[in-house]
Amino acid sequence: MIFKNKLILCWIWAAIFVQTIFAQEGVKFHNVTNNYKLIINYKPSGEDWKSITLNKPGESSRVISTGRKGLAARDISDLSVEAFDIKDGSLLEKRIWSDNISIENDKVTTIEIGFIGGNLRRKIFTTNKKGETKLAENFSDKLGKSAYADNAKSIIVYNETDSPLYAATYYKTGATAKRSSDVKEIAPNKNVMFDLPKLKPLSERKLFFSETKKEIKDELDKRSVQNTINAGIGVGMGDDFYIAVDDNGKLNSYRSKEVMAAATVISSAINSLVDSLRKTIKMDSREAQVSVGPELCKEESEFLKKRQVIVKDGIKKLLKLDSSINIDKDFIVTVASSGGGYRAMIANAGFYAGLEETGLLDLITYSSGISGSTWYLCPWIYYGKNPLEQKKFVQEKTEHNLWLGIFDPNIILENLIVKKLYGKSVNFIDFYGEVLENKFWRADKHTYLSDLAESLKDGKMPMPILTAINPGDRDYWFEFTPYQIGANKLDFYVPTWAFGRKFNKGKAIDYSREERIGFYMGTFGSAFALTIRKNLGVRGWPEKAKKIFNKFVDPTGLDENRVWPAIVFNPVKNMDNPNLSSVKNLENFQLVDAGEISGFPLSPYIRRKPHVIFLCDADPEGLSRNVNPVRNLKKWCEHHNFKFPEIDKQKENNKNIEALRQNPVLILENLKDADVPTVIYCGLLKNDKFNSNFDPEKETKSGFCSTYIFAYTKENFNLLSGIMQYAINQNKDAIIAAIKRKVESVFKKVQPVLPTVADEKQKEQ
């Protein structure tokens, strides 16, 4: 009986408690900033503006409406918050929300105001009839409108270090910068104000700062810009800049004290985790050094010997050569595939399936790719499948969106921690690469580019050569193979398993393990790493995306702002070699999608000297503008002293364009010069004999073949891969005849005579 009475008493107290909560009709405002006074102006629906002041952090105040239902039930139609520095009373930020705060069935009971990411934010809690409180809107959900962001005329720079700093504003144009303000000294734990420079066409507004006054010069050259710490200023960049020493002992700038503190906490947490894992992470104890010169490495030379046995056997079977032809040296047939995201990957799946069906694949020694075509080459070589089987694999992988999948956070975290351990850069490329790796490889297994060498050991598959570029004053092509990685024009190479390590004077000075293959796939296909201006002009970008960029990105200096390039240590740092003088002082190389400067990856073939080059082109948007894609490639070849068949004459150019409209395969040759490769172009072009309703150019512009489409139905996959596969089969005889002519021109002493119309008629008779 006593127990029963106690239970009843508990229920009574609970009921009283719930009633008490809901009797407090109103909203509690809570100041959760670190050191700001808040003046909160709020407008209940149908009433005049009201105001409260929260003088210090942690202070709160409940406002109760005089209305019958209470403030919480009747909405707040407008909310304005001003933040003032407690020390000097200066106004730091004003932000306005003009949306009704109303939650159906639940009452808004608490609104927290805090500084997150340099901006005032709000967090809203509600309480239901049972007295249960829940989070209805988080700090990151809705950012109110700043009353000053669009009309900011000045910025405040805070020195949070123990030493004086020197700073000035600049206009950065291209790779150099010119000072636009006086140099100001900022005493420790003090701040100064700068006038915000006005917008200037083709220039970017920057704040440069240093511990040494002489570094803040009137004009900064490219090297000074790279070596002097700076921050972007202007629209969307904020009005406050806090300069502090980060966890690595280097100066850095932050948009608010909260971000500065958070960065320190996160960095400390990562460093603590790194220290705990330092002894458990297995490193690579092999010594690595840079090789200089165009010679092939030992591993590739051994592959070449084995592959050429298969190639020469294929030549004899497929070409049916007469006994006078003696193939007494290597005959190199290569493929160079263009980019284009999933479109390029699927087009390559069809192209290589066609080579397999016709027997032409056995003639191929090297396969190079850029951008999306590398996404086909890497998994194909790794798994070692027949291209017809690999085509099914690609179809299954592309049926679902790239971004959908199950990820193992432990593997991702461990990979990033290892990079952090060795001071490597970590950015969006690493996360993007994890998505790609998860898509095409087992998520629970580490996969490396050097692993592909296993599939090449018997010479039964072509050797893949993946490409990227280091953009800048000079665009250096980088080639990536299972054996070596290096820059073609600079002629330096390092073992694939050692690329990404720190080097000094040609020798590795750490033992970090090889980069995961996902990092490279993200690098090869990093179309988003183009400059912002070029991204805005990329075909296939939705108009909404372009408008967002134009609205939120300061429209100055865009040609210099690259979005998320891959960053690796410079392997030739401090090397004494005349050919490397332009790069030996660089700390890092930036690597981006090579499709930015060329449609086809021919750079790796400059030192490999092929006799025949297949061009697999997954970009069909040329013919409608009367642009011959092969002619554009010839210009690149001339610039790099790479021999190419003659097609300069306008009449010949027009003839080629018309030929491509009739047949997607075009053969260009010069049999009088054995050093000029025969070029066999295969384009992703409309082919009525395959399917008169499928127009790749139309679908690339505004349909399912857009570069930014990351999922294909089985029907669309079959159309895209099938049209390339059909083109190879359709032109099998012409392709074999062209390769035969090239073989005869290289190995037969007497130059072959091309068949004439009369010869063909005579054969028919």
DOZA-406922 format. One line per field, with one value per residue (C-alpha): x, y, z; residue number from 0; residue in one letter. Coordinates in steps of 0.1 Angstrom, whole numbers. Layout:
// residues N
c1: [X, ...];
c2: [Y, ...];
c3: [Z, ...];
num: [NUM, ...];
residuo: [A, ...];
// end
This chain:
// residues 765
c1: [0, 29, 46, 14, 10, 46, 40, 9, 29, 56, 30, 16, 50, 57, 24, 32, 67, 53, 26, 53, 73, 44, 32, 63, 49, 79, 114, 147, 175, 210, 244, 268, 296, 330, 334, 307, 277, 245, 217, 187, 159, 129, 95, 65, 40, 15, 34, 61, 98, 111, 147, 168, 205, 227, 257, 281, 287, 265, 238, 202, 168, 133, 109, 72, 46, 15, -5, -31, -12, 23, 52, 64, 31, 26, 59, 87, 86, 120, 151, 181, 213, 242, 275, 297, 333, 330, 364, 360, 323, 329, 302, 316, 287, 250, 229, 192, 168, 135, 119, 91, 103, 74, 74, 41, 28, 60, 69, 101, 116, 153, 173, 211, 232, 269, 298, 306, 330, 333, 295, 267, 245, 214, 204, 167, 154, 117, 97, 67, 36, 54, 81, 107, 133, 148, 171, 150, 176, 214, 240, 248, 213, 204, 228, 211, 219, 248, 240, 275, 289, 277, 289, 321, 346, 372, 387, 402, 433, 441, 475, 471, 508, 535, 555, 548, 535, 535, 507, 493, 466, 475, 461, 472, 472, 483, 513, 524, 510, 512, 507, 476, 480, 507, 525, 511, 527, 504, 515, 511, 475, 464, 445, 446, 420, 426, 405, 392, 406, 380, 372, 397, 392, 413, 428, 423, 423, 447, 461, 498, 514, 548, 570, 595, 587, 610, 590, 560, 574, 557, 556, 559, 571, 559, 583, 575, 538, 543, 565, 546, 515, 483, 445, 418, 398, 366, 330, 322, 356, 345, 356, 378, 411, 429, 466, 480, 507, 492, 501, 530, 546, 536, 516, 481, 449, 414, 380, 372, 386, 362, 376, 411, 405, 387, 416, 440, 418, 414, 451, 461, 436, 450, 486, 478, 462, 492, 516, 497, 497, 533, 547, 519, 518, 540, 563, 583, 620, 632, 657, 646, 663, 656, 668, 673, 672, 648, 659, 633, 636, 648, 613, 597, 625, 618, 581, 588, 607, 579, 551, 569, 570, 531, 530, 551, 532, 500, 514, 522, 488, 467, 486, 495, 529, 549, 582, 603, 593, 617, 605, 639, 632, 604, 572, 553, 515, 499, 465, 460, 425, 409, 390, 354, 345, 322, 316, 353, 354, 325, 336, 370, 352, 336, 368, 389, 362, 363, 401, 397, 371, 391, 424, 440, 445, 475, 493, 491, 521, 511, 478, 478, 449, 438, 409, 380, 398, 422, 393, 389, 426, 435, 408, 411, 449, 446, 420, 436, 403, 394, 380, 347, 345, 358, 330, 304, 323, 322, 285, 277, 298, 283, 247, 246, 257, 294, 287, 266, 284, 295, 327, 349, 358, 387, 405, 399, 410, 441, 451, 448, 466, 496, 497, 495, 523, 547, 536, 517, 489, 454, 425, 393, 413, 420, 383, 373, 399, 384, 351, 366, 387, 356, 337, 362, 382, 375, 369, 386, 419, 447, 454, 484, 494, 525, 502, 493, 528, 516, 494, 523, 549, 541, 536, 500, 485, 494, 512, 491, 505, 483, 488, 484, 499, 517, 500, 517, 540, 550, 527, 547, 532, 536, 533, 523, 531, 532, 570, 579, 564, 580, 578, 584, 598, 621, 631, 631, 615, 611, 599, 561, 562, 583, 564, 550, 580, 602, 634, 666, 693, 678, 674, 643, 646, 616, 601, 564, 544, 531, 500, 468, 455, 424, 445, 459, 424, 412, 442, 438, 401, 401, 383, 371, 408, 407, 406, 373, 369, 375, 351, 324, 329, 331, 305, 279, 279, 243, 233, 223, 259, 273, 250, 260, 297, 291, 271, 295, 329, 346, 349, 385, 417, 398, 423, 448, 424, 426, 401, 416, 447, 466, 498, 529, 565, 589, 612, 639, 642, 678, 690, 720, 710, 707, 674, 659, 670, 634, 619, 646, 636, 599, 586, 557, 541, 504, 489, 456, 436, 458, 427, 430, 457, 454, 427, 451, 480, 508, 535, 546, 552, 578, 605, 588, 586, 555, 550, 511, 489, 452, 433, 402, 383, 353, 347, 323, 317, 340, 325, 294, 319, 339, 368, 391, 402, 432, 444, 444, 465, 490, 496, 505, 529, 547, 552, 568, 588, 567, 563, 527, 512, 508, 472, 478, 463, 428, 415, 429, 414, 380, 382, 390, 361, 337, 351, 345, 309, 305, 328, 340, 374, 400, 434, 464, 498, 531, 549, 578, 591, 594, 596, 561, 536, 504, 475, 442, 415, 383, 358, 326, 305, 270, 269, 236, 248, 249, 219, 204, 186, 218, 236, 266, 272, 237, 237, 271, 258, 225, 219, 231, 266, 276, 310, 292, 268, 279, 253, 243, 213, 221, 205, 225, 257, 251, 246, 278, 301, 284, 290, 328, 329, 310, 333, 363, 346, 332, 366, 386, 399, 410, 428, 446, 456, 470, 491, 503, 515, 533, 550, 562, 575, 595, 609, 610, 639, 617, 590, 555, 534, 499, 471, 454, 419, 431, 449, 417, 397, 423, 421, 384, 387];
c2: [0, 24, 15, 22, 56, 65, 56, 78, 106, 103, 105, 136, 153, 144, 159, 191, 193, 190, 216, 239, 237, 245, 272, 292, 305, 320, 315, 315, 332, 319, 336, 308, 329, 331, 368, 388, 409, 403, 426, 405, 422, 400, 406, 384, 380, 408, 427, 455, 449, 440, 438, 421, 423, 394, 412, 382, 346, 321, 346, 338, 355, 342, 365, 360, 373, 391, 372, 346, 316, 329, 338, 302, 293, 325, 325, 350, 365, 383, 380, 404, 398, 422, 410, 435, 430, 430, 448, 478, 477, 476, 461, 429, 414, 419, 391, 389, 360, 368, 334, 325, 304, 280, 242, 224, 207, 215, 247, 266, 268, 278, 297, 297, 323, 316, 323, 294, 297, 335, 341, 345, 313, 302, 268, 261, 236, 226, 208, 186, 180, 152, 176, 160, 185, 180, 199, 214, 235, 233, 260, 248, 246, 283, 311, 345, 374, 396, 432, 441, 414, 431, 466, 458, 486, 475, 444, 439, 419, 404, 393, 364, 357, 368, 387, 417, 410, 431, 431, 448, 444, 435, 430, 396, 394, 362, 348, 382, 407, 445, 462, 484, 497, 508, 482, 481, 467, 447, 444, 411, 405, 437, 445, 470, 480, 480, 496, 469, 474, 480, 454, 454, 435, 403, 408, 390, 409, 395, 401, 392, 390, 381, 383, 402, 436, 434, 405, 428, 445, 469, 441, 404, 381, 345, 330, 356, 351, 314, 318, 346, 336, 352, 351, 361, 391, 405, 395, 363, 363, 379, 411, 396, 378, 362, 354, 327, 300, 266, 232, 229, 261, 281, 313, 308, 329, 321, 337, 336, 327, 298, 283, 290, 271, 243, 239, 236, 210, 190, 192, 182, 152, 140, 144, 125, 97, 98, 94, 64, 47, 57, 24, 2, 15, -6, 15, 8, 3, 4, 31, 53, 77, 97, 86, 113, 106, 92, 56, 30, 14, -22, -34, -19, -32, -67, -62, -50, -81, -104, -83, -81, -119, -118, -88, -103, -135, -115, -96, -129, -144, -113, -96, -127, -112, -127, -144, -114, -95, -101, -85, -82, -54, -41, -29, -6, -2, 21, 35, 70, 76, 109, 119, 125, 110, 80, 86, 80, 50, 33, 43, 26, -5, -8, 2, -25, -51, -43, -47, -81, -93, -84, -98, -63, -63, -87, -60, -33, -27, 5, 20, 56, 75, 108, 116, 91, 67, 59, 47, 19, 11, 8, -18, -37, -42, -49, -77, -90, -98, -103, -69, -86, -97, -63, -46, -65, -55, -18, -20, -33, -7, 22, 12, 29, 64, 69, 85, 56, 28, 14, 29, 17, 48, 30, 24, 60, 75, 53, 63, 100, 96, 80, 110, 133, 114, 122, 158, 152, 174, 161, 177, 168, 147, 122, 118, 118, 91, 71, 72, 60, 33, 21, 19, -2, -21, -39, -14, -36, -40, -16, -13, 4, 14, -8, -38, -36, -49, -84, -85, -75, -100, -125, -98, -109, -74, -39, -17, 12, 47, 71, 109, 142, 176, 201, 234, 267, 288, 256, 226, 195, 161, 134, 98, 71, 34, 4, 8, 45, 80, 111, 142, 136, 170, 171, 135, 125, 94, 77, 42, 42, 29, 59, 87, 111, 108, 137, 138, 158, 159, 129, 106, 99, 111, 93, 58, 66, 39, 41, 63, 43, 39, 59, 90, 86, 79, 111, 130, 117, 125, 157, 178, 201, 210, 234, 271, 283, 304, 273, 252, 278, 272, 234, 218, 199, 221, 228, 264, 265, 254, 283, 308, 296, 300, 335, 346, 334, 336, 370, 375, 385, 366, 334, 322, 315, 298, 261, 240, 210, 200, 170, 181, 160, 166, 176, 145, 167, 192, 206, 184, 197, 191, 218, 203, 206, 242, 256, 232, 223, 250, 240, 224, 207, 198, 204, 177, 180, 163, 164, 169, 206, 211, 182, 158, 129, 116, 114, 129, 94, 83, 109, 86, 53, 61, 41, 30, 30, 50, 43, 74, 65, 98, 100, 137, 140, 178, 188, 181, 203, 232, 219, 212, 183, 168, 152, 185, 201, 172, 178, 213, 198, 173, 201, 221, 190, 178, 147, 135, 133, 126, 157, 171, 209, 216, 230, 209, 178, 190, 195, 161, 144, 162, 150, 115, 114, 123, 92, 68, 73, 57, 78, 65, 89, 77, 87, 56, 75, 83, 53, 76, 91, 69, 57, 73, 54, 77, 62, 88, 87, 99, 92, 60, 52, 17, 10, 30, 59, 72, 75, 108, 109, 146, 156, 133, 148, 183, 178, 141, 110, 113, 145, 144, 151, 121, 93, 66, 48, 26, -7, 5, 37, 18, -6, 23, 41, 11, -6, 22, 22, -16, -16, 10, -12, -43, -23, -11, -42, -48, -12, -11, -43, -32, 1, -17, -41, -12, 3, -30, -34, 2, -4, -39, -42, -26, -16, 9, -4, 11, 20, 2, 23, 22, 4, -22, -29, -33, -56, -78, -80, -92];
c3: [0, 9, -24, -43, -27, -35, -72, -73, -57, -84, -112, -96, -94, -130, -141, -122, -137, -173, -166, -152, -183, -206, -183, -192, -225, -242, -256, -238, -257, -247, -254, -262, -277, -262, -254, -270, -258, -278, -285, -298, -316, -323, -338, -327, -355, -354, -327, -327, -324, -290, -277, -250, -241, -231, -216, -214, -225, -207, -199, -209, -208, -213, -231, -225, -248, -237, -262, -252, -266, -257, -279, -287, -301, -322, -341, -344, -378, -378, -357, -357, -336, -330, -315, -296, -283, -245, -241, -264, -273, -310, -332, -348, -366, -373, -388, -397, -401, -418, -416, -392, -363, -359, -352, -356, -324, -306, -288, -295, -260, -265, -292, -287, -305, -311, -334, -358, -387, -382, -385, -360, -360, -342, -328, -320, -294, -291, -264, -271, -249, -231, -220, -243, -257, -291, -316, -343, -361, -358, -362, -397, -410, -418, -421, -418, -440, -429, -426, -436, -460, -492, -482, -462, -465, -440, -424, -389, -385, -350, -339, -316, -314, -289, -315, -337, -372, -404, -429, -460, -486, -522, -557, -569, -607, -622, -603, -589, -564, -560, -526, -523, -487, -463, -443, -408, -377, -354, -318, -300, -290, -307, -339, -368, -394, -432, -459, -482, -517, -543, -569, -598, -630, -633, -599, -566, -533, -507, -472, -469, -435, -421, -390, -411, -425, -455, -468, -473, -504, -528, -554, -549, -577, -582, -556, -530, -535, -530, -499, -481, -460, -473, -471, -495, -486, -502, -507, -487, -470, -437, -419, -392, -396, -366, -372, -349, -347, -357, -343, -367, -355, -386, -390, -402, -406, -393, -398, -361, -327, -326, -358, -346, -314, -332, -356, -327, -310, -341, -350, -315, -316, -350, -338, -306, -328, -351, -322, -309, -343, -352, -340, -354, -390, -414, -435, -466, -458, -494, -504, -533, -556, -587, -622, -648, -686, -712, -708, -699, -664, -660, -652, -683, -705, -693, -699, -734, -743, -732, -747, -781, -783, -782, -805, -832, -831, -834, -864, -882, -876, -883, -911, -931, -941, -969, -962, -973, -941, -912, -880, -864, -839, -818, -835, -811, -814, -788, -777, -765, -750, -743, -711, -703, -669, -670, -707, -715, -692, -709, -744, -737, -725, -759, -778, -761, -765, -802, -803, -785, -810, -840, -827, -827, -789, -792, -812, -785, -763, -744, -735, -722, -708, -693, -669, -672, -695, -667, -647, -673, -677, -640, -629, -663, -659, -622, -625, -658, -674, -710, -723, -730, -694, -682, -701, -680, -649, -659, -667, -632, -616, -635, -631, -597, -588, -581, -547, -534, -516, -483, -469, -442, -422, -404, -437, -448, -415, -413, -448, -440, -407, -425, -449, -419, -402, -431, -435, -468, -480, -475, -494, -513, -538, -511, -502, -539, -545, -516, -534, -567, -550, -531, -564, -584, -557, -525, -497, -471, -490, -498, -535, -550, -586, -584, -578, -615, -623, -613, -644, -667, -656, -684, -711, -718, -713, -726, -701, -688, -688, -668, -670, -652, -655, -632, -643, -642, -664, -680, -681, -673, -682, -656, -665, -640, -647, -624, -624, -625, -621, -636, -658, -695, -705, -674, -679, -642, -628, -594, -585, -583, -547, -536, -554, -528, -504, -494, -515, -512, -539, -556, -526, -505, -469, -455, -457, -462, -479, -514, -522, -525, -561, -552, -548, -583, -598, -581, -595, -631, -631, -612, -638, -609, -603, -633, -626, -615, -647, -668, -647, -654, -691, -690, -712, -692, -661, -650, -653, -616, -606, -628, -611, -577, -585, -600, -569, -542, -558, -560, -598, -598, -604, -612, -637, -608, -584, -588, -569, -551, -571, -558, -540, -538, -526, -553, -560, -575, -547, -546, -574, -594, -630, -657, -670, -635, -627, -632, -606, -581, -556, -556, -524, -541, -575, -581, -603, -621, -649, -681, -702, -694, -720, -745, -757, -760, -738, -764, -741, -728, -764, -771, -757, -767, -804, -815, -851, -849, -825, -820, -808, -788, -786, -762, -769, -798, -797, -826, -860, -855, -853, -882, -859, -868, -835, -852, -866, -832, -820, -848, -835, -801, -818, -837, -805, -788, -819, -821, -857, -870, -905, -926, -926, -926, -960, -956, -984, -967, -934, -948, -965, -931, -914, -941, -939, -901, -907, -928, -908, -872, -880, -899, -909, -914, -926, -941, -953, -968, -933, -909, -879, -886, -868, -886, -867, -865, -851, -836, -825, -805, -835, -848, -868, -885, -893, -855, -844, -863, -832, -810, -814, -790, -796, -787, -756, -745, -747, -729, -722, -705, -719, -700, -683, -650, -652, -628, -634, -666, -672, -689, -721, -722, -713, -742, -766, -756, -754, -783, -808, -802, -803, -836, -851, -846, -860, -889, -899, -891, -926, -932, -898, -905, -940, -925, -899, -925, -947, -918, -909, -945, -946, -915, -921, -959, -978, -1008, -999, -1004, -1031, -1020, -1039, -1066, -1079, -1111, -1089, -1070, -1102, -1117, -1086, -1089, -1125];
num: [0, 1, 2, 3, 4, 5, 6, 7, 8, 9, 10, 11, 12, 13, 14, 15, 16, 17, 18, 19, 20, 21, 22, 23, 24, 25, 26, 27, 28, 29, 30, 31, 32, 33, 34, 35, 36, 37, 38, 39, 40, 41, 42, 43, 44, 45, 46, 47, 48, 49, 50, 51, 52, 53, 54, 55, 56, 57, 58, 59, 60, 61, 62, 63, 64, 65, 66, 67, 68, 69, 70, 71, 72, 73, 74, 75, 76, 77, 78, 79, 80, 81, 82, 83, 84, 85, 86, 87, 88, 89, 90, 91, 92, 93, 94, 95, 96, 97, 98, 99, 100, 101, 102, 103, 104, 105, 106, 107, 108, 109, 110, 111, 112, 113, 114, 115, 116, 117, 118, 119, 120, 121, 122, 123, 124, 125, 126, 127, 128, 129, 130, 131, 132, 133, 134, 135, 136, 137, 138, 139, 140, 141, 142, 143, 144, 145, 146, 147, 148, 149, 150, 151, 152, 153, 154, 155, 156, 157, 158, 159, 160, 161, 162, 163, 164, 165, 166, 167, 168, 169, 170, 171, 172, 173, 174, 175, 176, 177, 178, 179, 180, 181, 182, 183, 184, 185, 186, 187, 188, 189, 190, 191, 192, 193, 194, 195, 196, 197, 198, 199, 200, 201, 202, 203, 204, 205, 206, 207, 208, 209, 210, 211, 212, 213, 214, 215, 216, 217, 218, 219, 220, 221, 222, 223, 224, 225, 226, 227, 228, 229, 230, 231, 232, 233, 234, 235, 236, 237, 238, 239, 240, 241, 242, 243, 244, 245, 246, 247, 248, 249, 250, 251, 252, 253, 254, 255, 256, 257, 258, 259, 260, 261, 262, 263, 264, 265, 266, 267, 268, 269, 270, 271, 272, 273, 274, 275, 276, 277, 278, 279, 280, 281, 282, 283, 284, 285, 286, 287, 288, 289, 290, 291, 292, 293, 294, 295, 296, 297, 298, 299, 300, 301, 302, 303, 304, 305, 306, 307, 308, 309, 310, 311, 312, 313, 314, 315, 316, 317, 318, 319, 320, 321, 322, 323, 324, 325, 326, 327, 328, 329, 330, 331, 332, 333, 334, 335, 336, 337, 338, 339, 340, 341, 342, 343, 344, 345, 346, 347, 348, 349, 350, 351, 352, 353, 354, 355, 356, 357, 358, 359, 360, 361, 362, 363, 364, 365, 366, 367, 368, 369, 370, 371, 372, 373, 374, 375, 376, 377, 378, 379, 380, 381, 382, 383, 384, 385, 386, 387, 388, 389, 390, 391, 392, 393, 394, 395, 396, 397, 398, 399, 400, 401, 402, 403, 404, 405, 406, 407, 408, 409, 410, 411, 412, 413, 414, 415, 416, 417, 418, 419, 420, 421, 422, 423, 424, 425, 426, 427, 428, 429, 430, 431, 432, 433, 434, 435, 436, 437, 438, 439, 440, 441, 442, 443, 444, 445, 446, 447, 448, 449, 450, 451, 452, 453, 454, 455, 456, 457, 458, 459, 460, 461, 462, 463, 464, 465, 466, 467, 468, 469, 470, 471, 472, 473, 474, 475, 476, 477, 478, 479, 480, 481, 482, 483, 484, 485, 486, 487, 488, 489, 490, 491, 492, 493, 494, 495, 496, 497, 498, 499, 500, 501, 502, 503, 504, 505, 506, 507, 508, 509, 510, 511, 512, 513, 514, 515, 516, 517, 518, 519, 520, 521, 522, 523, 524, 525, 526, 527, 528, 529, 530, 531, 532, 533, 534, 535, 536, 537, 538, 539, 540, 541, 542, 543, 544, 545, 546, 547, 548, 549, 550, 551, 552, 553, 554, 555, 556, 557, 558, 559, 560, 561, 562, 563, 564, 565, 566, 567, 568, 569, 570, 571, 572, 573, 574, 575, 576, 577, 578, 579, 580, 581, 582, 583, 584, 585, 586, 587, 588, 589, 590, 591, 592, 593, 594, 595, 596, 597, 598, 599, 600, 601, 602, 603, 604, 605, 606, 607, 608, 609, 610, 611, 612, 613, 614, 615, 616, 617, 618, 619, 620, 621, 622, 623, 624, 625, 626, 627, 628, 629, 630, 631, 632, 633, 634, 635, 636, 637, 638, 639, 640, 641, 642, 643, 644, 645, 646, 647, 648, 649, 650, 651, 652, 653, 654, 655, 656, 657, 658, 659, 660, 661, 662, 663, 664, 665, 666, 667, 668, 669, 670, 671, 672, 673, 674, 675, 676, 677, 678, 679, 680, 681, 682, 683, 684, 685, 686, 687, 688, 689, 690, 691, 692, 693, 694, 695, 696, 697, 698, 699, 700, 701, 702, 703, 704, 705, 706, 707, 708, 709, 710, 711, 712, 713, 714, 715, 716, 717, 718, 719, 720, 721, 722, 723, 724, 725, 726, 727, 728, 729, 730, 731, 732, 733, 734, 735, 736, 737, 738, 739, 740, 741, 742, 743, 744, 745, 746, 747, 748, 749, 750, 751, 752, 753, 754, 755, 756, 757, 758, 759, 760, 761, 762, 763, 764];
residuo: [M, I, F, K, N, K, L, I, L, C, W, I, W, A, A, I, F, V, Q, T, I, F, A, Q, E, G, V, K, F, H, N, V, T, N, N, Y, K, L, I, I, N, Y, K, P, S, G, E, D, W, K, S, I, T, L, N, K, P, G, E, S, S, R, V, I, S, T, G, R, K, G, L, A, A, R, D, I, S, D, L, S, V, E, A, F, D, I, K, D, G, S, L, L, E, K, R, I, W, S, D, N, I, S, I, E, N, D, K, V, T, T, I, E, I, G, F, I, G, G, N, L, R, R, K, I, F, T, T, N, K, K, G, E, T, K, L, A, E, N, F, S, D, K, L, G, K, S, A, Y, A, D, N, A, K, S, I, I, V, Y, N, E, T, D, S, P, L, Y, A, A, T, Y, Y, K, T, G, A, T, A, K, R, S, S, D, V, K, E, I, A, P, N, K, N, V, M, F, D, L, P, K, L, K, P, L, S, E, R, K, L, F, F, S, E, T, K, K, E, I, K, D, E, L, D, K, R, S, V, Q, N, T, I, N, A, G, I, G, V, G, M, G, D, D, F, Y, I, A, V, D, D, N, G, K, L, N, S, Y, R, S, K, E, V, M, A, A, A, T, V, I, S, S, A, I, N, S, L, V, D, S, L, R, K, T, I, K, M, D, S, R, E, A, Q, V, S, V, G, P, E, L, C, K, E, E, S, E, F, L, K, K, R, Q, V, I, V, K, D, G, I, K, K, L, L, K, L, D, S, S, I, N, I, D, K, D, F, I, V, T, V, A, S, S, G, G, G, Y, R, A, M, I, A, N, A, G, F, Y, A, G, L, E, E, T, G, L, L, D, L, I, T, Y, S, S, G, I, S, G, S, T, W, Y, L, C, P, W, I, Y, Y, G, K, N, P, L, E, Q, K, K, F, V, Q, E, K, T, E, H, N, L, W, L, G, I, F, D, P, N, I, I, L, E, N, L, I, V, K, K, L, Y, G, K, S, V, N, F, I, D, F, Y, G, E, V, L, E, N, K, F, W, R, A, D, K, H, T, Y, L, S, D, L, A, E, S, L, K, D, G, K, M, P, M, P, I, L, T, A, I, N, P, G, D, R, D, Y, W, F, E, F, T, P, Y, Q, I, G, A, N, K, L, D, F, Y, V, P, T, W, A, F, G, R, K, F, N, K, G, K, A, I, D, Y, S, R, E, E, R, I, G, F, Y, M, G, T, F, G, S, A, F, A, L, T, I, R, K, N, L, G, V, R, G, W, P, E, K, A, K, K, I, F, N, K, F, V, D, P, T, G, L, D, E, N, R, V, W, P, A, I, V, F, N, P, V, K, N, M, D, N, P, N, L, S, S, V, K, N, L, E, N, F, Q, L, V, D, A, G, E, I, S, G, F, P, L, S, P, Y, I, R, R, K, P, H, V, I, F, L, C, D, A, D, P, E, G, L, S, R, N, V, N, P, V, R, N, L, K, K, W, C, E, H, H, N, F, K, F, P, E, I, D, K, Q, K, E, N, N, K, N, I, E, A, L, R, Q, N, P, V, L, I, L, E, N, L, K, D, A, D, V, P, T, V, I, Y, C, G, L, L, K, N, D, K, F, N, S, N, F, D, P, E, K, E, T, K, S, G, F, C, S, T, Y, I, F, A, Y, T, K, E, N, F, N, L, L, S, G, I, M, Q, Y, A, I, N, Q, N, K, D, A, I, I, A, A, I, K, R, K, V, E, S, V, F, K, K, V, Q, P, V, L, P, T, V, A, D, E, K, Q, K, E, Q];
// end
